[in-house]
């Protein structure tokens, strides 16, 4: 990583960078459905699962600053690690992700998409716990389902990873279409992205 590129930048810093360096690339590493629902104008969607899948092929054909974006910063940090190991530099993470961006009333393009991954995880975890507790009134060992989910959430918080989000990411509505993979990666690694996402 460049000595002049901060690892983490808050919303005002990113907006200032975009204003002073129009070649800055905003790379949103959330799933396509999340990106379709709301994203920063001019950002490109290159999902984390796609970066992991193609990590051995990633090389940048440019020296543009890259700011990685996700819902709250966790997936963007994981993406930064993947990209640094692939030899890319000039990488920063938007501190607080889309949540922080929207708290600063920064511009957002909204469309029709699915719930964010964190919301999907909360729904799934909540349903599993509720099902385990209610079903345990008929069959007591099912109470351990709630305990298992609680343990998983605790582990996810301590390690800043989430197995449930990785499993939910395999669902069709969260997957990156194969046909778009090359175009998405080009936005990150190519000399000039064709056009900013609207």
MDTraj code that builds the backbone (N, CA, C; nanometers):
import mdtraj as md
import numpy as np

residues = "UNK UNK UNK UNK UNK UNK UNK UNK UNK UNK UNK UNK UNK UNK UNK UNK UNK UNK UNK UNK UNK UNK UNK UNK UNK UNK UNK UNK UNK UNK UNK UNK UNK UNK UNK UNK UNK UNK UNK UNK UNK UNK UNK UNK UNK UNK UNK UNK UNK UNK UNK UNK UNK UNK UNK UNK UNK UNK UNK UNK UNK UNK UNK UNK UNK UNK UNK UNK UNK UNK UNK UNK UNK UNK UNK UNK UNK UNK UNK UNK UNK UNK UNK UNK UNK UNK UNK UNK UNK UNK UNK UNK UNK UNK UNK UNK UNK UNK UNK UNK UNK UNK UNK UNK UNK UNK UNK UNK UNK UNK UNK UNK UNK UNK UNK UNK UNK UNK UNK UNK UNK UNK UNK UNK UNK UNK UNK UNK UNK UNK UNK UNK UNK UNK UNK UNK UNK UNK UNK UNK UNK UNK UNK UNK UNK UNK UNK UNK UNK UNK UNK UNK UNK UNK UNK UNK UNK UNK UNK UNK UNK UNK UNK UNK UNK UNK UNK UNK UNK UNK UNK UNK UNK UNK UNK UNK UNK UNK UNK UNK UNK UNK UNK UNK UNK UNK UNK UNK UNK UNK UNK UNK UNK UNK UNK UNK UNK UNK".split()
xyz = np.array([
    [0.0838, -0.1192, 0.0000],
    [0.0000, 0.0000, 0.0000],
    [0.0873, 0.1242, 0.0000],
    [0.0419, 0.2248, -0.0686],
    [0.1166, 0.3510, -0.0732],
    [0.1202, 0.4143, 0.0640],
    [0.2340, 0.4748, 0.0955],
    [0.2474, 0.5392, 0.2260],
    [0.1537, 0.6578, 0.2395],
    [0.1088, 0.7145, 0.1253],
    [0.0222, 0.8322, 0.1302],
    [-0.1264, 0.7962, 0.1266],
    [-0.1591, 0.6711, 0.1120],
    [-0.2992, 0.6295, 0.1060],
    [-0.3437, 0.5797, 0.2429],
    [-0.4383, 0.6482, 0.3068],
    [-0.4838, 0.6012, 0.4379],
    [-0.5615, 0.4707, 0.4249],
    [-0.5508, 0.3867, 0.5249],
    [-0.6199, 0.2583, 0.5243],
    [-0.7703, 0.2780, 0.5375],
    [-0.8104, 0.3764, 0.6156],
    [-0.9524, 0.4021, 0.6404],
    [-0.9801, 0.5510, 0.6234],
    [-1.0934, 0.5820, 0.5596],
    [-1.1314, 0.7215, 0.5384],
    [-1.2786, 0.7369, 0.5746],
    [-1.3112, 0.8471, 0.6440],
    [-1.4522, 0.8711, 0.6740],
    [-1.5193, 0.9382, 0.5538],
    [-1.6498, 0.9578, 0.5624],
    [-1.7253, 1.0123, 0.4493],
    [-1.6736, 1.1484, 0.4024],
    [-1.6512, 1.2466, 0.4931],
    [-1.5989, 1.3749, 0.4445],
    [-1.4643, 1.3611, 0.3719],
    [-1.3764, 1.2724, 0.4206],
    [-1.2472, 1.2527, 0.3545],
    [-1.2647, 1.1934, 0.2151],
    [-1.3563, 1.0964, 0.2024],
    [-1.3795, 1.0345, 0.0714],
    [-1.4391, 1.1362, -0.0251],
    [-1.5336, 1.2158, 0.0222],
    [-1.5935, 1.3174, -0.0651],
    [-1.4884, 1.4193, -0.1100],
    [-1.3993, 1.4560, -0.0195],
    [-1.2906, 1.5478, -0.0536],
    [-1.1968, 1.4840, -0.1561],
    [-1.1643, 1.3552, -0.1370],
    [-1.0788, 1.2845, -0.2323],
    [-1.1425, 1.2814, -0.3705],
    [-1.2727, 1.2512, -0.3762],
    [-1.3435, 1.2465, -0.5046],
    [-1.3429, 1.3821, -0.5740],
    [-1.3552, 1.4868, -0.4944],
    [-1.3567, 1.6219, -0.5494],
    [-1.2198, 1.6610, -0.6045],
    [-1.1141, 1.6217, -0.5326],
    [-0.9784, 1.6600, -0.5719],
    [-0.9125, 1.5634, -0.6693],
    [-0.9625, 1.4415, -0.6769],
    [-0.9057, 1.3428, -0.7690],
    [-1.0195, 1.2642, -0.8341],
    [-1.0688, 1.3135, -0.9487],
    [-1.1821, 1.2484, -1.0141],
    [-1.1533, 1.1070, -1.0645],
    [-1.0256, 1.0676, -1.0632],
    [-0.9925, 0.9305, -1.1060],
    [-1.0105, 0.8284, -0.9935],
    [-1.0455, 0.8746, -0.8755],
    [-1.0691, 0.7839, -0.7636],
    [-1.1787, 0.6847, -0.7991],
    [-1.1561, 0.5594, -0.7678],
    [-1.2550, 0.4557, -0.7962],
    [-1.3222, 0.4111, -0.6671],
    [-1.4522, 0.4217, -0.6645],
    [-1.5316, 0.3693, -0.5536],
    [-1.5750, 0.2294, -0.5920],
    [-1.5280, 0.1309, -0.5174],
    [-1.5595, -0.0092, -0.5462],
    [-1.6460, -0.0627, -0.4331],
    [-1.7712, -0.0909, -0.4655],
    [-1.8685, -0.1402, -0.3684],
    [-1.8654, -0.2925, -0.3701],
    [-1.8269, -0.3530, -0.2583],
    [-1.8052, -0.4980, -0.2532],
    [-1.9268, -0.5750, -0.2010],
    [-2.0410, -0.5069, -0.1880],
    [-2.1625, -0.5773, -0.1464],
    [-2.2166, -0.6600, -0.2623],
    [-2.3192, -0.7392, -0.2333],
    [-2.3824, -0.8190, -0.3369],
    [-2.4565, -0.7330, -0.4368],
    [-2.4821, -0.7856, -0.5567],
    [-2.5500, -0.7086, -0.6607],
    [-2.6876, -0.6554, -0.6189],
    [-2.7633, -0.7340, -0.5438],
    [-2.8946, -0.6887, -0.4992],
    [-2.8862, -0.5723, -0.4036],
    [-2.7899, -0.5782, -0.3115],
    [-2.7686, -0.4682, -0.2173],
    [-2.7268, -0.3422, -0.2917],
    [-2.6381, -0.3600, -0.3895],
    [-2.5898, -0.2466, -0.4684],
    [-2.7054, -0.1834, -0.5463],
    [-2.7921, -0.2685, -0.6034],
    [-2.9055, -0.2172, -0.6811],
    [-3.0012, -0.1373, -0.5926],
    [-3.0135, -0.1779, -0.4664],
    [-3.1063, -0.1090, -0.3757],
    [-3.0591, 0.0317, -0.3419],
    [-2.9294, 0.0492, -0.3193],
    [-2.8748, 0.1814, -0.2854],
    [-2.7232, 0.1768, -0.3001],
    [-2.6677, 0.2773, -0.3678],
    [-2.5223, 0.2858, -0.3819],
    [-2.4798, 0.4307, -0.4021],
    [-2.3511, 0.4537, -0.3847],
    [-2.2944, 0.5865, -0.4023],
    [-2.2864, 0.6151, -0.5524],
    [-2.3330, 0.7318, -0.5959],
    [-2.3235, 0.7653, -0.7384],
    [-2.1795, 0.7540, -0.7886],
    [-2.1633, 0.6910, -0.9051],
    [-2.0307, 0.6748, -0.9637],
    [-1.9549, 0.5539, -0.9139],
    [-2.0127, 0.4772, -0.8210],
    [-1.9428, 0.3591, -0.7693],
    [-1.9657, 0.2400, -0.8620],
    [-1.8778, 0.1423, -0.8476],
    [-1.8840, 0.0196, -0.9268],
    [-1.9047, -0.0981, -0.8333],
    [-1.9845, -0.1925, -0.8750],
    [-2.0110, -0.3101, -0.7939],
    [-1.9154, -0.4229, -0.8316],
    [-1.8284, -0.4607, -0.7375],
    [-1.7370, -0.5732, -0.7539],
    [-1.7471, -0.6538, -0.6244],
    [-1.8421, -0.7486, -0.6169],
    [-1.8699, -0.8186, -0.4911],
    [-1.7497, -0.8924, -0.4329],
    [-1.7481, -0.8999, -0.3007],
    [-1.6404, -0.9655, -0.2278],
    [-1.6215, -1.1096, -0.2730],
    [-1.7313, -1.1833, -0.2958],
    [-1.7166, -1.3229, -0.3376],
    [-1.6458, -1.3327, -0.4720],
    [-1.6679, -1.2354, -0.5595],
    [-1.6006, -1.2325, -0.6900],
    [-1.4511, -1.2051, -0.6725],
    [-1.4168, -1.1143, -0.5814],
    [-1.2755, -1.0852, -0.5541],
    [-1.2052, -1.2085, -0.4999],
    [-1.2712, -1.2781, -0.4086],
    [-1.2098, -1.3999, -0.3535],
    [-1.1901, -1.5045, -0.4618],
    [-1.2900, -1.5204, -0.5473],
    [-1.2854, -1.6221, -0.6522],
    [-1.1745, -1.5950, -0.7534],
    [-1.1455, -1.4673, -0.7810],
    [-1.0472, -1.4309, -0.8832],
    [-0.9208, -1.3688, -0.8248],
    [-0.8957, -1.3880, -0.6954],
    [-0.7837, -1.3194, -0.6302],
    [-0.6489, -1.3480, -0.6956],
    [-0.6306, -1.4677, -0.7511],
    [-0.5007, -1.5000, -0.8116],
    [-0.4813, -1.4300, -0.9463],
    [-0.5892, -1.3756, -1.0042],
    [-0.5802, -1.3114, -1.1356],
    [-0.5739, -1.1590, -1.1266],
    [-0.5879, -1.1030, -1.0080],
    [-0.6035, -0.9583, -0.9948],
    [-0.4708, -0.8835, -1.0042],
    [-0.4627, -0.7964, -1.1021],
    [-0.3531, -0.7017, -1.1143],
    [-0.4133, -0.5714, -1.1657],
    [-0.3655, -0.4608, -1.1173],
    [-0.4214, -0.3320, -1.1592],
    [-0.3400, -0.2735, -1.2731],
    [-0.4116, -0.2202, -1.3704],
    [-0.3513, -0.1563, -1.4867],
    [-0.3500, -0.0053, -1.4691],
    [-0.3556, 0.0419, -1.3456],
    [-0.3652, 0.1850, -1.3185],
    [-0.3099, 0.2134, -1.1792],
    [-0.2974, 0.3411, -1.1462],
    [-0.2543, 0.3803, -1.0120],
    [-0.3576, 0.4704, -0.9465],
    [-0.4828, 0.4575, -0.9909],
    [-0.5903, 0.5378, -0.9329],
    [-0.6142, 0.4972, -0.7886],
    [-0.6469, 0.5921, -0.7014],
    [-0.6861, 0.5560, -0.5650],
    [-0.8146, 0.4726, -0.5697],
    [-0.8223, 0.3740, -0.4831],
    [-0.9400, 0.2869, -0.4761],
    [-0.9972, 0.2963, -0.3353],
    [-1.1255, 0.3272, -0.3252],
    [-1.1948, 0.3290, -0.1963],
    [-1.2958, 0.2153, -0.1987],
    [-1.2828, 0.1247, -0.1032],
    [-1.3706, 0.0080, -0.0933],
    [-1.4883, 0.0397, -0.0026],
    [-1.6072, -0.0011, -0.0457],
    [-1.7317, 0.0331, 0.0230],
    [-1.8125, -0.0938, 0.0470],
    [-1.8762, -0.1041, 0.1631],
    [-1.9757, -0.2083, 0.1887],
    [-2.0824, -0.1465, 0.2781],
    [-2.1579, -0.2278, 0.3475],
    [-2.2659, -0.1742, 0.4311],
    [-2.2125, -0.0983, 0.5520],
    [-2.1149, -0.1579, 0.6234],
    [-2.0658, -0.0932, 0.7450],
    [-1.9129, -0.0897, 0.7554],
    [-1.8433, -0.1561, 0.6667],
    [-1.6973, -0.1542, 0.6665],
    [-1.6320, -0.2902, 0.6793],
    [-1.7024, -0.3896, 0.7334],
    [-1.6440, -0.5220, 0.7564],
    [-1.6040, -0.5943, 0.6285],
    [-1.6954, -0.6017, 0.5316],
    [-1.6639, -0.6699, 0.4060],
    [-1.5603, -0.5921, 0.3255],
    [-1.5639, -0.4602, 0.3344],
    [-1.4644, -0.3792, 0.2641],
    [-1.3249, -0.4056, 0.3204],
    [-1.3136, -0.4238, 0.4521],
    [-1.1847, -0.4579, 0.5139],
    [-1.1358, -0.5937, 0.4633],
    [-1.2285, -0.6906, 0.4540],
    [-1.1913, -0.8218, 0.4011],
    [-1.1443, -0.8092, 0.2566],
    [-1.2137, -0.7261, 0.1785],
    [-1.1749, -0.7046, 0.0393],
    [-1.0367, -0.6406, 0.0309],
    [-1.0098, -0.5445, 0.1196],
    [-0.8779, -0.4799, 0.1211],
    [-0.7678, -0.5829, 0.1442],
    [-0.7912, -0.6746, 0.2371],
    [-0.6932, -0.7794, 0.2647],
    [-0.6702, -0.8659, 0.1415],
    [-0.7786, -0.9062, 0.0747],
    [-0.7678, -0.9883, -0.0471],
    [-0.6890, -0.9135, -0.1542],
    [-0.7210, -0.7871, -0.1743],
    [-0.6566, -0.7096, -0.2802],
    [-0.5102, -0.6799, -0.2489],
    [-0.4789, -0.6513, -0.1233],
    [-0.3392, -0.6282, -0.0859],
    [-0.2560, -0.7533, -0.1088],
    [-0.3123, -0.8696, -0.0755],
    [-0.2402, -0.9953, -0.0982],
    [-0.2218, -1.0234, -0.2461],
    [-0.3085, -0.9650, -0.3288],
    [-0.2975, -0.9806, -0.4743],
    [-0.2020, -0.8781, -0.5348],
    [-0.1510, -0.7868, -0.4517],
    [-0.0533, -0.6894, -0.4970],
    [-0.1103, -0.5541, -0.5350],
    [-0.2391, -0.5315, -0.5170],
    [-0.2960, -0.4009, -0.5473],
    [-0.2653, -0.3052, -0.4331],
    [-0.2505, -0.1773, -0.4668],
    [-0.2252, -0.0787, -0.3629],
    [-0.3133, 0.0434, -0.3844],
    [-0.2844, 0.1498, -0.3138],
    [-0.3667, 0.2715, -0.3143],
    [-0.5090, 0.2400, -0.2673],
    [-0.5199, 0.1526, -0.1685],
    [-0.6499, 0.1048, -0.1205],
    [-0.6890, 0.1712, 0.0106],
    [-0.8142, 0.2138, 0.0181],
    [-0.8715, 0.2643, 0.1429],
    [-1.0087, 0.2016, 0.1605],
    [-1.0569, 0.2033, 0.2840],
    [-1.1908, 0.1545, 0.3159],
    [-1.2737, 0.2728, 0.3650],
    [-1.3971, 0.2837, 0.3145],
    [-1.4885, 0.3863, 0.3637],
    [-1.5322, 0.3470, 0.5041],
    [-1.4858, 0.4206, 0.6032],
    [-1.5180, 0.3932, 0.7430],
    [-1.6689, 0.4088, 0.7647],
    [-1.7328, 0.3048, 0.8164],
    [-1.8772, 0.3097, 0.8393],
    [-1.9593, 0.2696, 0.7186],
    [-1.8948, 0.2507, 0.6040],
    [-1.9622, 0.2039, 0.4842],
    [-2.0792, 0.2909, 0.4418],
    [-2.1770, 0.2272, 0.3771],
    [-2.2962, 0.2986, 0.3304],
    [-2.3737, 0.3587, 0.4470],
    [-2.3707, 0.2919, 0.5621],
    [-2.4401, 0.3440, 0.6795],
    [-2.3833, 0.4796, 0.7172],
    [-2.2496, 0.4888, 0.7271],
    [-2.1847, 0.6152, 0.7595],
    [-2.2061, 0.7195, 0.6515],
    [-2.2009, 0.6763, 0.5266],
    [-2.2217, 0.7671, 0.4133],
    [-2.3584, 0.8336, 0.4228],
    [-2.4614, 0.7524, 0.4493],
    [-2.5974, 0.8054, 0.4567],
    [-2.6195, 0.8901, 0.5821],
    [-2.5475, 0.8596, 0.6914],
    [-2.5588, 0.9410, 0.8124],
    [-2.5054, 1.0820, 0.7893],
    [-2.4162, 1.0981, 0.6918],
    [-2.3626, 1.2296, 0.6571],
    [-2.4461, 1.2967, 0.5482],
    [-2.5620, 1.2387, 0.5162],
    [-2.6489, 1.2931, 0.4102],
    [-2.5762, 1.3090, 0.2779],
    [-2.4829, 1.2200, 0.2500],
    [-2.4125, 1.2208, 0.1224],
    [-2.5051, 1.1611, 0.0155],
    [-2.4832, 1.1948, -0.1113],
    [-2.5746, 1.1483, -0.2164],
    [-2.5750, 0.9965, -0.2327],
    [-2.6939, 0.9432, -0.2593],
    [-2.7136, 0.7995, -0.2780],
    [-2.8096, 0.7787, -0.3946],
    [-2.7759, 0.6857, -0.4821],
    [-2.8683, 0.6438, -0.5872],
    [-2.9490, 0.5265, -0.5334],
    [-3.0804, 0.5394, -0.5395],
    [-3.1675, 0.4320, -0.4893],
    [-3.2397, 0.3646, -0.6045],
    [-3.2578, 0.2354, -0.5904],
    [-3.3278, 0.1584, -0.6921],
    [-3.4077, 0.0482, -0.6259],
    [-3.4385, -0.0524, -0.7027],
    [-3.5120, -0.1654, -0.6456],
    [-3.4145, -0.2811, -0.6320],
    [-3.3886, -0.3182, -0.5123],
    [-3.2977, -0.4291, -0.4860],
    [-3.3427, -0.5023, -0.3619],
    [-3.2632, -0.5940, -0.3178],
    [-3.2973, -0.6739, -0.2011],
    [-3.2471, -0.6063, -0.0739],
    [-3.2814, -0.6646, 0.0370],
    [-3.2305, -0.6160, 0.1651],
    [-3.0794, -0.6301, 0.1697],
    [-3.0174, -0.5439, 0.2488],
    [-2.8743, -0.5548, 0.2721],
    [-2.8420, -0.6856, 0.3436],
    [-2.7169, -0.7310, 0.3295],
    [-2.6776, -0.8592, 0.3879],
    [-2.6929, -0.8597, 0.5399],
    [-2.6602, -0.7495, 0.6063],
    [-2.6736, -0.7467, 0.7521],
    [-2.8187, -0.7645, 0.7938],
    [-2.9103, -0.7054, 0.7180],
    [-3.0527, -0.7209, 0.7491],
    [-3.0976, -0.8640, 0.7227],
    [-3.0471, -0.9251, 0.6165],
    [-3.0795, -1.0649, 0.5880],
    [-3.0299, -1.1560, 0.7010],
    [-2.9095, -1.1272, 0.7509],
    [-2.8535, -1.2067, 0.8610],
    [-2.9390, -1.1902, 0.9865],
    [-2.9793, -1.0662, 1.0183],
    [-3.0622, -1.0439, 1.1374],
    [-3.1946, -1.1177, 1.1273],
    [-3.2560, -1.1133, 1.0077],
    [-3.3829, -1.1847, 0.9885],
    [-3.3649, -1.3345, 1.0063],
    [-3.2641, -1.3909, 0.9407],
    [-3.2403, -1.5354, 0.9474],
    [-3.2080, -1.5791, 1.0897],
    [-3.1177, -1.5065, 1.1557],
    [-3.0810, -1.5412, 1.2937],
    [-3.2020, -1.5297, 1.3853],
    [-3.2797, -1.4218, 1.3701],
    [-3.3986, -1.4030, 1.4529],
    [-3.5001, -1.5136, 1.4329],
    [-3.5230, -1.5531, 1.3076],
    [-3.6178, -1.6615, 1.2799],
    [-3.5701, -1.7946, 1.3372],
    [-3.4390, -1.8209, 1.3277],
    [-3.3856, -1.9455, 1.3834],
    [-3.3999, -1.9497, 1.5350],
    [-3.3694, -1.8379, 1.6006],
    [-3.3823, -1.8321, 1.7469],
    [-3.5286, -1.8472, 1.7870],
    [-3.6167, -1.7723, 1.7224],
    [-3.7595, -1.7795, 1.7534],
    [-3.8141, -1.9198, 1.7304],
    [-3.7755, -1.9805, 1.6183],
    [-3.8203, -2.1169, 1.5885],
    [-3.7698, -2.2144, 1.6953],
    [-3.6418, -2.2011, 1.7327],
    [-3.5843, -2.2904, 1.8337],
    [-3.6545, -2.2780, 1.9675],
    [-3.6839, -2.1549, 2.0110],
    [-3.7488, -2.1334, 2.1403],
    [-3.8922, -2.1851, 2.1381],
    [-3.9689, -2.1474, 2.0341],
    [-4.1091, -2.1905, 2.0265],
    [-4.1187, -2.3421, 2.0109],
    [-4.0365, -2.3997, 1.9228],
    [-4.0418, -2.5442, 1.8997],
    [-3.9947, -2.6233, 2.0213],
    [-3.9101, -2.5611, 2.1047],
    [-3.8610, -2.6335, 2.2231],
    [-3.9721, -2.6570, 2.3256],
    [-4.0843, -2.5855, 2.3145],
    [-4.1970, -2.6129, 2.4049],
    [-4.2591, -2.7488, 2.3740],
    [-4.2430, -2.7954, 2.2484],
    [-4.2938, -2.9270, 2.2107],
    [-4.1836, -3.0327, 2.2169],
    [-4.0611, -2.9926, 2.1859],
    [-3.9485, -3.0860, 2.1846],
    [-3.8273, -3.0129, 2.2406],
    [-3.8016, -3.0324, 2.3692],
    [-3.7052, -2.9519, 2.4436],
    [-3.5653, -2.9406, 2.3830],
    [-3.5089, -3.0447, 2.3221],
    [-3.3730, -3.0303, 2.2672],
    [-3.3595, -2.9215, 2.1600],
    [-3.4697, -2.8765, 2.1012],
    [-3.4608, -2.7716, 1.9994],
    [-3.4182, -2.6368, 2.0576],
    [-3.4154, -2.6251, 2.1913],
    [-3.3658, -2.5011, 2.2526],
    [-3.2204, -2.4773, 2.2151],
    [-3.1491, -2.5860, 2.1832],
    [-3.0074, -2.5717, 2.1492],
    [-2.9872, -2.5044, 2.0141],
    [-3.0914, -2.5021, 1.9311],
    [-3.0830, -2.4278, 1.8057],
    [-3.0589, -2.2802, 1.8352],
    [-3.1349, -2.2269, 1.9317],
    [-3.1169, -2.0869, 1.9712],
    [-2.9765, -2.0650, 2.0280],
    [-2.9292, -2.1600, 2.1087],
    [-2.7940, -2.1490, 2.1644],
    [-2.6866, -2.1538, 2.0574],
    [-2.7066, -2.2375, 1.9578],
    [-2.6114, -2.2492, 1.8475],
    [-2.6040, -2.1172, 1.7694],
    [-2.7194, -2.0586, 1.7416],
    [-2.7225, -1.9307, 1.6689],
    [-2.6559, -1.8212, 1.7520],
    [-2.6840, -1.8186, 1.8821],
    [-2.6210, -1.7198, 1.9697],
    [-2.4698, -1.7348, 1.9717],
    [-2.4231, -1.8593, 1.9782],
    [-2.2788, -1.8845, 1.9746],
    [-2.2171, -1.8398, 1.8434],
    [-2.2879, -1.8650, 1.7335],
    [-2.2394, -1.8232, 1.6017],
    [-2.2299, -1.6723, 1.5900],
    [-2.3306, -1.6020, 1.6419],
    [-2.3289, -1.4557, 1.6374],
    [-2.2165, -1.3983, 1.7244],
    [-2.1938, -1.4609, 1.8387],
    [-2.0841, -1.4176, 1.9259],
    [-1.9499, -1.4358, 1.8563],
    [-1.9309, -1.5529, 1.7946],
    [-1.8067, -1.5809, 1.7210],
    [-1.7892, -1.4819, 1.6063],
    [-1.8989, -1.4510, 1.5355],
    [-1.8942, -1.3568, 1.4231],
    [-1.8484, -1.2187, 1.4706],
    [-1.8987, -1.1757, 1.5868],
    [-1.8605, -1.0445, 1.6395],
    [-1.7138, -1.0416, 1.6811],
    [-1.6676, -1.1478, 1.7471],
    [-1.5289, -1.1523, 1.7950],
    [-1.4302, -1.1561, 1.6795],
    [-1.4613, -1.2339, 1.5747],
    [-1.3684, -1.2517, 1.4632],
    [-1.3918, -1.1549, 1.3474],
    [-1.5002, -1.0761, 1.3559],
    [-1.5387, -0.9848, 1.2479],
    [-1.5575, -1.0595, 1.1159],
    [-1.6132, -1.1811, 1.1254],
    [-1.6502, -1.2611, 1.0093],
    [-1.7940, -1.3047, 1.0298],
    [-1.8565, -1.3583, 0.9274],
    [-1.9936, -1.4037, 0.9443],
    [-2.0214, -1.5200, 0.8511],
    [-2.0233, -1.6400, 0.9074],
    [-2.0513, -1.7594, 0.8276],
    [-2.1916, -1.7536, 0.7693],
    [-2.2864, -1.6986, 0.8447],
    [-2.4235, -1.6927, 0.7958],
    [-2.4333, -1.6042, 0.6714],
    [-2.3604, -1.4931, 0.6690],
    [-2.3654, -1.4062, 0.5504],
    [-2.3017, -1.4757, 0.4305],
    [-2.2004, -1.5584, 0.4558],
    [-2.1388, -1.6332, 0.3446],
    [-2.2364, -1.7354, 0.2898],
    [-2.3117, -1.8007, 0.3780],
    [-2.4119, -1.8981, 0.3325],
    [-2.5241, -1.8261, 0.2580],
    [-2.5736, -1.7153, 0.3150],
    [-2.6795, -1.6386, 0.2479],
    [-2.6307, -1.5823, 0.1144],
    [-2.5027, -1.5544, 0.1045],
    [-2.4457, -1.5044, -0.0198],
    [-2.4521, -1.6042, -0.1334],
    [-2.4739, -1.7319, -0.1010],
    [-2.4849, -1.8353, -0.2037],
    [-2.6240, -1.8419, -0.2660],
    [-2.7211, -1.7751, -0.2032],
    [-2.8566, -1.7755, -0.2589],
    [-2.8571, -1.7026, -0.3930],
    [-2.9423, -1.7454, -0.4857],
    [-2.9404, -1.6877, -0.6216],
    [-2.9532, -1.5355, -0.6257],
    [-3.0366, -1.4764, -0.5406],
    [-3.0547, -1.3308, -0.5467],
    [-2.9340, -1.2540, -0.4943],
    [-2.8426, -1.3220, -0.4266],
    [-2.7217, -1.2571, -0.3754],
    [-2.5983, -1.2868, -0.4598],
    [-2.6113, -1.3708, -0.5597],
    [-2.4961, -1.4134, -0.6394],
    [-2.4652, -1.3158, -0.7528],
    [-2.3382, -1.3094, -0.7894],
    [-2.2947, -1.2281, -0.9023],
    [-2.3212, -1.3059, -1.0311],
    [-2.3940, -1.2469, -1.1254],
    [-2.4146, -1.3158, -1.2537],
    [-2.2809, -1.3412, -1.3228],
    [-2.2589, -1.4638, -1.3695],
    [-2.1313, -1.5001, -1.4324],
    [-2.0983, -1.4095, -1.5505],
    [-2.2005, -1.3714, -1.6269],
    [-2.1781, -1.2888, -1.7449],
    [-2.1207, -1.1520, -1.7089],
    [-2.1488, -1.1030, -1.5894],
    [-2.1038, -0.9699, -1.5484],
    [-1.9680, -0.9705, -1.4785],
    [-1.9146, -1.0887, -1.4467],
    [-1.7923, -1.0965, -1.3666],
    [-1.6762, -1.0218, -1.4312],
    [-1.6523, -1.0428, -1.5596],
    [-1.5407, -0.9765, -1.6280],
    [-1.5541, -0.8255, -1.6278],
    [-1.6761, -0.7773, -1.6535],
    [-1.7015, -0.6335, -1.6549],
    [-1.6800, -0.5742, -1.5171],
    [-1.7284, -0.6449, -1.4144],
    [-1.7127, -0.5963, -1.2775],
    [-1.5651, -0.5861, -1.2398],
    [-1.4884, -0.6893, -1.2711],
    [-1.3462, -0.6885, -1.2374],
    [-1.2714, -0.5810, -1.3159],
    [-1.3128, -0.5561, -1.4390],
    [-1.2500, -0.4525, -1.5207],
    [-1.2637, -0.3150, -1.4560],
    [-1.3759, -0.2913, -1.3891],
    [-1.3965, -0.1629, -1.3209],
    [-1.2927, -0.1413, -1.2113],
    [-1.2444, -0.2496, -1.1531],
    [-1.1433, -0.2414, -1.0474],
    [-1.0021, -0.2364, -1.1049],
    [-0.9741, -0.3235, -1.2014],
    [-0.8355, -0.3424, -1.2446],
    [-0.8002, -0.2759, -1.3761],
    [-0.8990, -0.2436, -1.4590],
    [-0.8714, -0.1895, -1.5927],
    [-0.8243, -0.0449, -1.5888],
    [-0.7719, -0.0010, -1.7029],
    [-0.7223, 0.1365, -1.7112],
    [-0.8325, 0.2381, -1.6898],
    [-0.9440, 0.2239, -1.7579],
    [-1.0545, 0.3192, -1.7448],
    [-1.1856, 0.2443, -1.7451],
    [-1.2614, 0.2514, -1.6362],
    [-1.3952, 0.1908, -1.6396],
    [-1.4758, 0.2569, -1.7503],
    [-1.5634, 0.1778, -1.8146],
    [-1.6405, 0.2300, -1.9280],
    [-1.7298, 0.3463, -1.8889],
    [-1.8061, 0.3272, -1.7837],
    [-1.8970, 0.4346, -1.7405],
    [-1.9320, 0.4138, -1.5968],
    [-1.9502, 0.5228, -1.5251],
    [-1.9872, 0.5127, -1.3838],
    [-2.1254, 0.4538, -1.3708],
    [-2.1440, 0.3745, -1.2653],
    [-2.2760, 0.3168, -1.2390],
    [-2.3720, 0.4286, -1.2042],
    [-2.4914, 0.4191, -1.2542],
    [-2.5881, 0.5257, -1.2248],
    [-2.6753, 0.4889, -1.1086],
])
top = md.Topology()
chain = top.add_chain()
for i, resn in enumerate(residues, 1):
    res = top.add_residue(resn, chain, resSeq=i)
    for name in ("N", "CA", "C"):
        top.add_atom(name, md.element.get_by_symbol(name[0]), res)
traj = md.Trajectory(xyz[None], top)
